[in-house]
Structure formats: C-alpha cells, structure tokens
Amino acid sequence: MKRRFKTINIREIEIEDVLASYPQITASILEFKGELRLIARQMIVPSGKIDLLFLGETKLFLIELKVEEFNKNFVDQIVNYRDDLLKLQQDGKLINADINSFLFLPSYDSTDELVAKSANVSLKKYSPNEVLETFFRELSSLSSFLTVRPMDYGVWNIHLINRALSLLTKTKNLEELTTKIGISRNSIRNQLRLAEQLGLVSKLKNQFYLTKIGEEYIRNISEDQGNYTLTSSQVEIIRDFIINDPFYSPTIFGIFTLVEAVFILARNGYPVDIKDLIEFYKHSVGKKFEWDTERSAFLGTRAFRNFAVELGLLGVVGDKVLLTPAGLRFILLLQLHKGIKIVDALGIS
C-alpha cells in the first residue's frame, strides 16, 4: 500500500525563493561541498520552465522542486528539461558542462527512486519546514532586529541622564561623576549605558565620550527646566535619531516596538489597556521567559512606556495608553524603515 503523504501547506514558490537566494541551503540538500552559483530561475525552455539551474565547479545542477508526493510525470518533465539544455549547449547558448538532474521531494520510497534512476534523475529528500527554519536563521545573522531584545538598565526616564551627560564635558572619570551627582557608581554607569543606547555617548577604553548628537543634546538642556524633563529640542534630537537608524540598539528597538504594540492593539479597542499592552509587549520583544512574573513584565514595560511618553509618542491616562499624532507619524515612518531593512536582508526579489 502506498504510504500516506503528510499534508504540507507551504507554497512551492516560497521554498524556491529560499533555495535561489541562499545557495548554501541548496548545496546542503544536494550534499554538495562546493560553492553553487545560480544561473537561472524559472528559465523558459521549449518544454516548460526550469525551476532552478545552478553552476557548481564544472557541473550544472538542474533542479525541479516539488512540495507533493512523487509522480513519474515529474521525472519525464526533468528529462525534457535536460534535453532542452543539451540542445542549448549544442547551439553554443549554454556553458558546456555536465548536467546533473535532481528532483527535490519532501518524501519518496525505494520504488520512486528506481523509477527516477532509470531516467538518470536523482531524488533528494528535503524538509520544507527545515528549509524555512534555516532561512530564518540565515536571515537572523544578517538582520539583528530579528534577535535583538531590549535591555533594562534600571533607568526609568530619559531625563535622568541629563546631569551625567552635562558633567561629561568636564570629566570622564566615573568616580568623580559619582561624587558630584551623589549617586552610586553603578547608577552612573547605567545612565551612561542608556545614553550610549540612544546614540548620545560612545565608549572607548571604559570611558564615555559625548557623540556629536550628544553634544547637540546637551546644548539643548534648558536651565529653567533643569535636569527634570526633556526639552522639545532634545525630544526631536532623539526622535530623529531613532527614525534615521531604527535598529541602532536594543533600547531603540524597545521604544519603537512599544509604540508599535499600542498601534496594533488599538484594533481591539482604544485607548489600549495597560494590562493588554504588558502581555503583548512581553512577547513582541522576546521577553516571554525573562519577564516570567507579573512584576518583571510590568517593570520592563513601564521603563519603555516612560521613554515613549517622554518623547511625546504616547500619552497615559490612568491605566489607558494612547497614541499621539507624533507617535502615529513616528511608527508609520519606522514601519517603512523596518520593511526596507527586511527586504534588503532577505536578498529575495
């Protein structure tokens, strides 16, 4: 009795996208140790369209991809494609190299293998879900935003860094900063780490230095307001920096993901309930297991909520969170930037 074929709900073209864009995954399925170079995809020949044609060392790899069970017609199809390629070689329109014919299938049995072998076609078993999993891991290595998670420095408001940054113009010594501000060395270090995450300072040999953006940020501290709030100019400096480089740091990721979470949750009801936001945000930033108690999730969300409120991106009334006009513009711009980054990292047309 013919084996029962496991239902696969993945479009063939999506697997083809991965194999075309990431030849190393294709080489792994082929068990080919060399480097593959894509020659053509959906190549039109007299008998149809060849899914994938690769060049590896001195060989051509003709690949027909399927996400369904074996059918002898697939073998016939490949044989016709191979004949078409041979004709192109005879006409001098294709590189003169040995043609190796392969049929990629999720599963097959020994009988199928014999049928294919009689036509000089090799069957290769692959797992569609493993292809997509490998693709995601490959993409993650190119796109830090897929694995980045926000860091908690125990600093609840951005304006708390103002005094330390002002003093950086006079001293880089953490002990001296600690003495002048009157807080612990660890607290000073955490404030400077937050400033580094926001692009306001850089670190070199355990010392922090103001960046050009940091210098501009310091110039816009208001003497009237002191160090207890951000000025409109400071808000614009940080917002512009985030929009121009939305994947600069885990903290920036945490801020825009929180605003995005409010934007998404607004579809269920508006204003957004803080309890709903905390639960959704925890999953959105990959903190499901780290923020494993109500308190840790609350504190983690509160810090980034405070940052977003200080930047004028959100408003909070009681236990409700609302988007501001600036927040809506901000998230729409960031989604555009994020989309561009993802498309660039995919390497798929």
Phi, psi and omega in degrees: 000138181296138181298154177280127182272131180287128181295132178237119180256064176227129180290137182303321183298330180290320176294320179299320177305313182295311184296327179286322185274335181235079184302335180294330177288319177299316180299324179296317179295321180285346187060039180259124186276343182276189180262132179261145175232127181290123177267316182202154175225135185053045182288124182281124176229167183308327184266000179149216180234125178279127181302300185218139175227117181245155170246127177225115185057246181248024184234148171261138179245107177270119186236126171251128187250134177225149174243030180224177183287163184300142174216133182302333178301329179296320180295315178301320180299315181294320178301318178296318178299317181297319177299320179297319180292321177299321178295320178296321178295319179297327181275001180074022182257002180214144180307138182277094181215155177301137180259119176256123187256129183227143172242116179270125181223149175293331179198156175195168179241182185295328178295316177301319183297321179294319179299315181292318183298325180296338178257011181061040176242133180262134174269139176231127181273136177219159178251114180305319181292325178292326176299315180291324177295316179296319176303315181296320179294319177297318179295321181299326180292337178266333189237097185298336183294345179280341181239351182292143177224142184294149178255143179257115180258006179073017177252117191271344180217146181294323185298343180294343180274351188302314185294317180297320180291323178299320182285341179296339178288344183250330181208148176253000184279120183296324180295320180291321177297319180299317181294316184290323183273332177083029175232172186292157177301322180295321179294318177298315181299319180294322177296319180289328175295319177297317178299323178295320178296331180269004177080014184269336177224160172234158184244134178217120180052051176065016175237146182256139180230143177293136172277177176298320177293321178297320178297319178294321179300316181294321180297339183259014171288135181268126178295327179293318182276345180065214183257019190258002177200164176268141175280164179301323180293319178296319178301314181296322180299313182290317180298317180295321180296317181296316181296321181286335181216071188293349180244026183295321185205163176301326180293316178297319175302317180296322181291308185289332177291326177294314179296319178297322179297319177297317180301316181290315183291339179300340178292335181271341182163144185219135001296165183274131179288135184300326179295319177295320181296316181301312182295317181291318183295320180305317180284324184296327183258012175072030181251021183306319185267332179283317177268069188268003174237160179300321183293314181296322178293320179296312183294319179297317180291322184299319182300312183284331173296316179299318179300315182295323178294316179300327180276004176075018183269335180226159171235147180234127175232108183064236179257022180246142181241134184231149174277139172267166174303320178295323180294321179293315177298318181301311185289326178294319176295318181292323178297324176297312179298318181296319178299318180296317179299317181295314180298318179298318182289328181298320183069021181246129181281000000 
